[in-house]
Amino acid sequence: MSKIGFGLDGEEEIRDLDFENVRGKYEENKFVIELKKETEEIRKTTV
């Protein structure tokens, strides 16, 4: 996931905290969770 434009005034840790405060945690993102479920369902049908 791109983090361009976040934490421009600090190190990697600051960038990550800035990103999380704006976008939330990747693992808890509703879109990401649904996309992973959909991907798994597609995998099941292609095996």
VENPE-V266270 format. One record per residue. N is the residue number from 1. RES is the residue in three letters. PSI is psi in whole degrees, -180 to 180 (999 if undefined). OMEGA is omega in whole degrees, -180 to 180 (none if undefined). BURIAL is b if it has 24 or more other ideal C-beta (glycine too) atoms within 12 Angstrom, else e. Layout:
[[N;RES;PSI;OMEGA;BURIAL] [N;RES;PSI;OMEGA;BURIAL]]
This chain:
[[1;MET;132;-178;e] [2;SER;137;180;e] [3;LYS;26;180;e] [4;ILE;133;178;e] [5;GLY;-1;179;e] [6;PHE;141;176;e] [7;GLY;36;-178;e] [8;LEU;-20;-176;e] [9;ASP;15;-177;e] [10;GLY;-173;180;e] [11;GLU;-177;-178;e] [12;GLU;-41;-180;e] [13;GLU;-43;178;e] [14;ILE;-42;178;e] [15;ARG;-46;-179;e] [16;ASP;-41;178;e] [17;LEU;-41;178;e] [18;ASP;-47;179;e] [19;PHE;-46;-179;b] [20;GLU;-38;179;e] [21;ASN;-30;-179;e] [22;VAL;-48;-173;e] [23;ARG;-17;-176;e] [24;GLY;178;-179;e] [25;LYS;136;-180;e] [26;TYR;-47;-176;e] [27;GLU;-21;-177;e] [28;GLU;2;-178;e] [29;ASN;125;-176;e] [30;LYS;-42;179;e] [31;PHE;-44;-180;e] [32;VAL;-44;180;e] [33;ILE;-46;180;e] [34;GLU;-39;179;e] [35;LEU;-41;177;e] [36;LYS;-42;177;e] [37;LYS;-46;-179;e] [38;GLU;-42;179;e] [39;THR;-42;179;e] [40;GLU;-41;178;e] [41;GLU;-40;178;e] [42;ILE;-42;178;e] [43;ARG;-42;-179;e] [44;LYS;-36;-177;e] [45;THR;-16;-178;e] [46;THR;-5;-178;e] [47;VAL;999;none;e]]
